[in-house]
Every structure is written in C-alpha cells, then in structure tokens.
Amino acid sequence: MKHISSYYAATANPVAGFAQLTSDITADVAIIGGGFTGVATALELAERGLSVVLCEANQIGWGASGRNGGQITGSLSGDKAMQREFRRTLGDKAADYVWELRWRGHDIIRKRIAKYGIDCDLKFGHMQTALTHGQLAELQSTYDQGCRHGMSDDLTMVSKADMHAYLETDLYIGGLLNRKNMHLHSLNLCLGQAQAVESLGGKVFENSKVVKIEHGSKPVVRTAKGSVRADKIMLAGNAYHLLEQKKLSGKLFPASLANMATSPLSVEDATAINPHNLAVYDGRFVLDYYRLTADNRVMFGGGTNYSGRDSQDVARELRPALERTFPRLKGIEIDYSWSGMDGIVLNRIPQVGRIGSNVFYVQGYSGHGIALSHILAEITAECLMGDPSEFAVFENCRHWSLPVGRTLGSMMIAVGMTYYSFRDKLEG
Ligand SMILES: Cc1cc2nc3c(=O)[nH]c(=O)nc-3n(C[C@H](O)[C@H](O)[C@H](O)COP(=O)(O)OP(=O)(O)OC[C@H]3O[C@@H](n4cnc5c(N)ncnc54)[C@H](O)[C@@H]3O)c2cc1C
C-alpha cells in the first residue's frame, strides 16, 4: 500500500523508491518493518559493517513514523515506571540513566541529519503548556530538575503574563520553554535514513510483507516472493504487525492517534500565532499538540480515541480544539487530515526482548516514539553486535500482559484514556 494521504506524503522529498524482495537472499541481520525502529537499527548496523536487509510491507515510513506530530521532546511517557524497573539492572544509577535517556535521542537524530545531509525541516524550540495549577507545578518541577542537571540555558519558565510573546492564545496559565527540543518532517527523516542504509550497502525492500518467521539456528523471514536467511532477525512492526503472537499477544495495544494540517497561513498570521516557531503540547494526559510546518501550516493533533480504530472524521474532531487555541484561525481550511497507530504499553516502558536466541523485538512507545525509537535502535544494534548490556536494562523490565485479544485490549485502554481525559477536564 502507498502512504496514506497526509501533509507528510504530499511534501515528501522525491525518492526513487525501493525494490520489492523477489528472491532468496542472506544477510547478517534481517529487519521487519520500515519505520524509525527498523530503519534506524538498519543504519546503525550498516554503519558497523554488518550486512543488513530490511523488509517493509508497504512503503518506508508508511506507519506511525510517517504520520506523527514531528515533535522530539524529552518526554519518556513511562519515566517513573522506568526508574523503578531499571533499578533491577542498574541499581542506584537508574535515575541518572533515565535522565540521560531523555536527551540521548536528540543527539542521535541531530548528528544523523548532519552526517547524511537529510533535508527534513529541523527546527529547535518547544513549549509544554499548563492548563491547570497542577500541570504548572509539574512543569516547575521539571524546570528545577533540568537546572540541577545543568540545563538552565535551555529552559525558561514562561508566566501567563508573558505567554502572548510566544503564543497568541489565552488558554494557558504558563509554560516551560525548552530550546533543546526539536520538531521536523518525520517522513523525510525516515526516508533519508533508509537512503543512507542503501548508501552503505544495506538492502531496503518495500511492498515486501513478511508473512512468516521460520525459527532455527539460521532463521528465515518469508515474503510472498522471496526470503531472507539471517543470523539474527529484528521485529520492528510496532502496532502494525501480528507476527509471533504466541509470545507477543496481550503485550501491546494499537491506539489510533489523529493529526491534521491547515492550509498555509500568511506570514503575518503565522508570526502572530507562533512567532518563535515552537512545537507545543499541553500538560494533559490526553493532550493537544501542534506546530508550524515549513510552509506555515498549523499541524494539529490530539483528542486521541485510543480505540485501535481510525477516527471517522479527524478534521471535524480536531477543529474545535484548534479554534479554541487560536481564535484567529476560526474557519480556516483543513487541507490534510489523517490518523495512525502507535503501540501502547500498559506501564509505558518500551518492550524489548527476544523470542528464542536470535529473533529480537522492539516496540511500544506509547505516543512518544521519535526519540525513543532511535535510542533503542542504537541499543539494539549494540546487542546484535554482541554487547547486550544496555538491551538488558529494558529486557529485564516486567510487563503486564492482558489475557485478551487486541481489539478488546485496545477498548480497555480506551476506557482508561477516557477516565484520564475526564479527570483532566475536572482539574481544568
Ligand atoms: C498521529 C501520531 C502522532 C504522533 N506524534 C508523535 C510526536 O509528535 N512525537 C513522538 O515522539 N512520537 C509521536 N508519535 C509516535 C511515533 O510516531 C511512533 O512511536 C514511532 O514512529 C514508532 O516507530 P516504529 O518504527 O516502531 O513503528 P511504525 O512507524 O509504525 O513502523 C512499523 C512498520 O512496520 C511495517 N510492518 C508491519 N508488519 C509488517 C510485516 N509483517 N512485514 C513487513 N513490514 C511490516 C509497517 O508497514 C510499518 O511501516 C505519534 C504517532 C502517531 C500515530
């Protein structure tokens, strides 16, 4: 299948496209899935000199990686659970490890864009906003923690009175400005990395859905028209695959997240609503997030339904929140609207592990996967090269499995999200 209709697909850099797998080949590592998890791991491995083959069922970046909000922030979603679970492997070093993890993906992505000259509209600057005093207190605590870790130059607490210097809205009672956080054209970052894999001799195949994994000392992935026999296999299909359900069923639940892009704003309007070109999200559990694109559209997402089913009319669902945020944009045309699936994990710690000795899986970023997928790609590559020490930090985490199918599990997650959304409204 081709990319769904979205702002990203419409503005993707021209790429020749990748071949379909039509023969039986061999590799050191075979990777299933061409989102950030699969592509970034393939690149890490190709850079280390391994022969790597990646099979993508549709097109590179077809899943969440080519549909998301493009915001790269220090949020890990499951940071408290991470600190608790990482202690199993790291002991007292767990808290510092989690803090470093927040920013590690930023460095990987920034350096990679520079190294391979990837044109993906990279911009710096992000504001997390508060709608309630509880959220403001949390931002203050993040600010204090950041300052203790030497980040005071990157961070500014913004008061309600100063908010208009950054955003033309009366919604917020304050915010935390972070100059280290970034936003970018997500699909172009993914495509650029896939091209880099091929430039290093790796093989990337599109329209090559893996239908079966055959386990053994040299496991094999099979597609309709070919196969890859490898020393190791990595499963990176996230919310979009149903492979290895005997081991993985009940662990990860797809949530449908929605996004849209308005028609281009005039320079005057764009400068009025967001003069510093910040990416923004608010402090709720089920949050609104937005930013300007390179051609001055507002890309706006939020109000997730978490049901595992795509929204019927994304633009109609999201428009009220957009207009409430920026009254100046009332009635603006919505040129693109789309949704995508991300994998939700109950404790919000990404799930990594292995099935047998040589099939590895990495999945489940619970809506915050751009940085995390790149971090786990680095960690997984080290593991596949023979150093599993960091992989073990994640692998040793305990995860709940629900003894229910994906549909029922996604519905249970939806009920939980509705509860949090309701609680956010009560606090507001
Ligand atoms: C609307 C939306 C907004 C988001 N906003 C943000 C954001 O602003 N910031 C942030 O950090 N995160 C965000 N996320 C989350 C982030 O995009 C994801 O966590 C991340 O992209 C997951 O990457 P992935 O490679 O693991 O999965 P995906 O990108 O979903 O890739 C999985 C790929 O595997 C392929 N595949 C599946 N089965 C097979 C098979 N059998 N054979 C071959 N290939 C297969 C699929 O076709 C797909 O291309 C958002 C997600 C969505 C959906």
The ligand as an SDF file (V2000), in Angstrom:
LIG
                    3D

 53 58  0  0  0  0  0  0  0  0999 V2000
   -0.6520   10.5560   14.7370 C   0  0  0  0  0  0  0  0  0  0  0  0
    0.5900   10.2580   15.5440 C   0  0  0  0  0  0  0  0  0  0  0  0
    1.2650   11.3180   16.1480 C   0  0  0  0  0  0  0  0  0  0  0  0
    2.4440   11.0750   16.8690 C   0  0  0  0  0  0  0  0  0  0  0  0
    3.1790   12.1340   17.3080 N   0  0  0  0  0  0  0  0  0  0  0  0
    4.3950   11.9170   17.8560 C   0  0  0  0  0  0  0  0  0  0  0  0
    5.2370   13.0200   18.1810 C   0  0  0  0  0  0  0  0  0  0  0  0
    4.9380   14.1820   17.9000 O   0  0  0  0  0  0  0  0  0  0  0  0
    6.4160   12.7460   18.8120 N   0  0  0  0  0  0  0  0  0  0  0  0
    6.8150   11.4540   19.0790 C   0  0  0  0  0  0  0  0  0  0  0  0
    7.9030   11.2720   19.6520 O   0  0  0  0  0  0  0  0  0  0  0  0
    6.0690   10.3930   18.7170 N   0  0  0  0  0  0  0  0  0  0  0  0
    4.8790   10.5900   18.1020 C   0  0  0  0  0  0  0  0  0  0  0  0
    4.1280    9.5200   17.7060 N   0  0  0  0  0  0  0  0  0  0  0  0
    4.6500    8.1560   17.9320 C   0  0  0  0  0  0  0  0  0  0  0  0
    5.7350    7.7510   16.9330 C   0  0  0  0  0  0  0  0  0  0  0  0
    5.4000    8.1780   15.6310 O   0  0  0  0  0  0  0  0  0  0  0  0
    5.9070    6.2200   16.9520 C   0  0  0  0  0  0  0  0  0  0  0  0
    6.1160    5.7920   18.2780 O   0  0  0  0  0  0  0  0  0  0  0  0
    7.0970    5.7280   16.1210 C   0  0  0  0  0  0  0  0  0  0  0  0
    7.0860    6.3230   14.8460 O   0  0  0  0  0  0  0  0  0  0  0  0
    7.0560    4.2080   16.0040 C   0  0  0  0  0  0  0  0  0  0  0  0
    8.0170    3.7940   15.0590 O   0  0  0  0  0  0  0  0  0  0  0  0
    8.1040    2.2690   14.6280 P   0  0  0  0  0  0  0  0  0  0  0  0
    9.1300    2.1730   13.5930 O   0  0  0  0  0  0  0  0  0  0  0  0
    8.2730    1.4220   15.8460 O   0  0  0  0  0  0  0  0  0  0  0  0
    6.6480    1.9160   14.0590 O   0  0  0  0  0  0  0  0  0  0  0  0
    5.9800    2.3460   12.6760 P   0  0  0  0  0  0  0  0  0  0  0  0
    6.4640    3.6590   12.2170 O   0  0  0  0  0  0  0  0  0  0  0  0
    4.5150    2.1630   12.8280 O   0  0  0  0  0  0  0  0  0  0  0  0
    6.5460    1.2920   11.6310 O   0  0  0  0  0  0  0  0  0  0  0  0
    6.1730   -0.0640   11.6000 C   0  0  0  0  0  0  0  0  0  0  0  0
    6.3030   -0.5270   10.1540 C   0  0  0  0  0  0  0  0  0  0  0  0
    6.2730   -1.9470   10.1220 O   0  0  0  0  0  0  0  0  0  0  0  0
    5.6320   -2.3230    8.9330 C   0  0  0  0  0  0  0  0  0  0  0  0
    5.1850   -3.7040    9.0700 N   0  0  0  0  0  0  0  0  0  0  0  0
    4.2200   -4.1910    9.8900 C   0  0  0  0  0  0  0  0  0  0  0  0
    4.0830   -5.5210    9.7240 N   0  0  0  0  0  0  0  0  0  0  0  0
    4.9860   -5.8900    8.7910 C   0  0  0  0  0  0  0  0  0  0  0  0
    5.3020   -7.1390    8.1930 C   0  0  0  0  0  0  0  0  0  0  0  0
    4.6690   -8.2690    8.5130 N   0  0  0  0  0  0  0  0  0  0  0  0
    6.2940   -7.1700    7.2530 N   0  0  0  0  0  0  0  0  0  0  0  0
    6.9550   -6.0190    6.9180 C   0  0  0  0  0  0  0  0  0  0  0  0
    6.6630   -4.8210    7.4480 N   0  0  0  0  0  0  0  0  0  0  0  0
    5.6940   -4.7440    8.3750 C   0  0  0  0  0  0  0  0  0  0  0  0
    4.5040   -1.3190    8.7800 C   0  0  0  0  0  0  0  0  0  0  0  0
    4.0330   -1.2430    7.4330 O   0  0  0  0  0  0  0  0  0  0  0  0
    5.1670   -0.0430    9.2670 C   0  0  0  0  0  0  0  0  0  0  0  0
    5.7010    0.7370    8.2090 O   0  0  0  0  0  0  0  0  0  0  0  0
    2.9310    9.7280   17.0120 C   0  0  0  0  0  0  0  0  0  0  0  0
    2.2300    8.6620   16.4290 C   0  0  0  0  0  0  0  0  0  0  0  0
    1.0840    8.9220   15.6870 C   0  0  0  0  0  0  0  0  0  0  0  0
    0.3770    7.7560   15.0280 C   0  0  0  0  0  0  0  0  0  0  0  0
  1  2  1  0
  2  3  1  0
  2 52  2  0
  3  4  2  0
  4  5  1  0
  4 50  1  0
  5  6  2  0
  6  7  1  0
  6 13  1  0
  7  8  2  0
  7  9  1  0
  9 10  1  0
 10 11  2  0
 10 12  1  0
 12 13  2  0
 13 14  1  0
 14 15  1  0
 14 50  1  0
 15 16  1  0
 16 17  1  0
 16 18  1  0
 18 19  1  0
 18 20  1  0
 20 21  1  0
 20 22  1  0
 22 23  1  0
 23 24  1  0
 24 25  2  0
 24 26  1  0
 24 27  1  0
 27 28  1  0
 28 29  2  0
 28 30  1  0
 28 31  1  0
 31 32  1  0
 32 33  1  0
 33 34  1  0
 33 48  1  0
 34 35  1  0
 35 36  1  0
 35 46  1  0
 36 37  1  0
 36 45  1  0
 37 38  2  0
 38 39  1  0
 39 40  1  0
 39 45  2  0
 40 41  1  0
 40 42  2  0
 42 43  1  0
 43 44  2  0
 44 45  1  0
 46 47  1  0
 46 48  1  0
 48 49  1  0
 50 51  2  0
 51 52  1  0
 52 53  1  0
M  END
$$$$
